[in-house]
Amino acid sequence: MKRILQYFCITKVEEMNRVLVAWGIQIPNFAYDLSIPEGLNQLSDTNSSSFLLPLHVIEVAMAYFIEYSRCKEVSLIAVFQNLNSSALLDYYLHNLLGHIKLLMSWGLYCCSYLLMALNQSYDLFFIFIFNLSLLFTLLPFSFSQTVADAPSPAADTCNGIFLSYAYTSGTKLKPTDPKHQPYRFESVLTVLNNGDEKLKSWRAFVGFKNDEYLVSASNAVLADGTSLPANVGNGTVFAGYPMTDLKTAVETAGDLNQIQVQVKLLGTQFGVAAPSVPLPETIHLANDGFLCPKPSLRGKSEMQVCCTKDPQFKTNVTVEDEFLPRQSGDLTIMYDVTRTYDSNYWAQVTISNHNPLGRLDNWKLSFDWMRDEFIYTMKGAYPYVVDSSDCIFGPQGQHYRDLDFGNVLNCERRPTIIDLPLTKANDTTMGMIPKCCRNGTILPPTMDPSKSSSVFQMQVFKMPPDLNRSELSPPQNWKINGTLNPNYKCGPPVRVSPSQFPDPSGLPSNTTVVASWQVVCNITRPKNASPKCCVSFSAYFNESVVPCPTCACGCPRNSANTCRANATAVLVPPEALLVPFENRTAITRAWADLKHFTVPNPMPCGDNCGVSINWHLYSDFSRGWSARITIFNWDETAFPDWFAAVQLNKATPGFQKMYSFNGTALELNGVNNTIFMQGLPGLNYIVAETDAANPQKDPRVPGKQQTVISFTKKTTPSINIAAGDGFPSKVFFNGEECALPSMLPTNSGNRKGATTVISILIAVLVFMLVQQ
């Protein structure tokens, strides 16, 4: 009878054994080993990633303890003596609800065997009392303990990239506002690689929808280069930092520290009060080549999705590649480490423009040091602020006690770098770097490939614990902008294969750098951003000019009392375009009285643009037509090496020539609809606005460039110039897209004049007939 009972006991334990093995806990055959299985000891090993096990695994493991001791006829106290039980208790304290659930289930196990195992009644009674003592004495500590959670049970069925977003807590914040109440939120974003390939440079999209304001995020940065805190209410993409790649379970033996990342988010959301949970609209992997279905909910506070590889996606990356390939973009920044030492390294930064209409003037480059680095010296560029006080009064000053911080250029966590003037190009201390010192100007490659990039070098000092040659970490959150240029959004640095440069000695060989990272930036237009230039339309068949839109480049907040920001701009005579807007009031009113136009009171606000462009339809014949473009500079800054571009959707194939500019038809994205123009040699400079000859009497005079453009209708026979085909759909100046009027000139005025002439002729003819 005893053997039969022992057989059933062994069968039950072996069944639990198989379950635990299926969950990743390796347990030796207990029939040949009276010691505690090493797999269960993983539960109490705080240095092991297996310590982070889900509660259902812990419950089965506890049942295994009791069955194991009963079948082996050994004391449960002896079992506990072989375990690192203090560390195991730490696990219980990390999860209050899970602790209660675990203790209750374990207590039930003890009670169920209390009557059956009389020879172990003392041991079981000890366990029962032990659990009660934990419940009433140790639980309060769980409120101050935190630990990373193991993957959700749903992750076990995912053979791709598993993502989860779990809301953990939130509280009401001040001020009290029933219409827009702020609440603190804390949540955890988990990305787990359950696939068979390493996930390089992981990115995850979280579709926030409650006007969230993110304050901090661990183990990640915002992929668009925005520094925290930041508004993320329209959703945002997170990129891994410092762990950018997630290895596979195969190559790490399931080490969660290498295959999983947890991003702890802290921020403010608006309008979602308890018991509702402010979950995002969606979550998905943002890396190319993956398919993500609609996320599913796990309870009310967690969202999960499993993303798998897209079988239709084609890539030139092989599994064996150590680095990702270089990506294309409107503008790229290379961060190449050329020399490295224990405490510092030299980095070369190369800014390259690849967009045919992109440009930077007086560029400013900024980024975030993430590990207390500081800039000691530079060549080819300079910090916008030279200041070492943050180092002197910070940890850098404590570590580098013998360093002369009077020679340190910048210790800001987020420095801003500017280009040097042309006069410093051959300076032995600050210059002598190829492609440096261009006064912050980076031209498009279509204009001058030799001036489409800028280079500088800097010496960076590191801080503990990174004091060795191989510990290299690029700065994050890159941002670059210019004075009158497009807006760029930059991604995070991505490790790529080391760059190669021609040997400086002149030998026919290449020198490879130590390490390289690539930052890709693309031109974007923020939702509420104002343009920096505008366009007016006019034509030969209408005496009035359609001016730039009201507040095209923004309006001051205090303009409501002096002008109307939401009123449509009033038509003006051509001569009004030659004077500043503040001097047009009398001309505009007189023209409105003459033409019987309605003028609002107060009048519409001006366009407030530093650059305005007039497109005038000059002529229209059966075989061809012409236009005149005039560029006005109302700013105090001149524009050397300027360029402009117009998109004519139907008329570009008929472009013939420009008479005062260099003009070229461009094919962008496979469409031949853009005309690129720049000044002729010696005429590629638009001066700033200047005083008139008599400043006391006459208004200021803008800088101006003008040309006539001729077109043929041979290649575009069906074109209708007056109906709109002769007006551009987009206009660019120095890469910035300009605001266009909302209406076109009409030829009704011309028809009215013709009708009037005909009426007069008819009247004269009738009069003559009557006289006869």
Secondary structure, DSSP 8 states (H G I E B T S, - for coil): -HHHHHHHHHHHHHHHHHHHHHTT-----GGG--S--HHHHGGG-TTSGGGS--HHHHHHHHHHHHHHHHHHT--HHHHHHTS-HHHHHHHHHT-HHHHHHHHHHHHHHHHHHHTT-GGGHHHHHHHHHHHHHIIIIIGGGGGG--------GGGGG-SSEEEEEEEEEEEE-SS--TTS-EEEEEEEEEEEE-SSS-B-S-EEEE---S--EEEEETTEEETT---SSEE-TT-EEEEESS---B--HHHHTT-HHHHEEEEEEEEEEES--TTS----S-EEE-STTEE----EESTTSEEEEEEEE-TT---S--TT-SSB-----SEEEEEEEEEE-SSEEEEEEEEEE--TT--BSS-EEEEE-SSS-EEEEEESEEESS-B-HHHHTSHHHHH-TTS-GGG--B--SS-EEEE--GGGTT-TTT---TT--STT-B--TTT-GGGSEEEEEEEEE--TT--STT-----EEEEEE-SSS-EEEE---EEES--EEE-TT--S-EEE-SEEEEEEEEEE--TT---SEEEEEEETTEEEEE---TTTT---GGGTTTSBTTS----B-GGGGGS-GGG-HHHHHHHHHHHT----SS-B-----SEEEEEEEEEE-SSEEEEEEEEEE-SSS-EET-EEEEE-TTTGGGEEEESSEEEEEEEETTEEEEEEEEE-TT--EE---B--SSTTTS--B-EEEEEEEEEESSS-TT--IIIIITS-SEEEETTEE-B--SS---SHHHHHHHHHHHHHHHHHHHHHHHH-
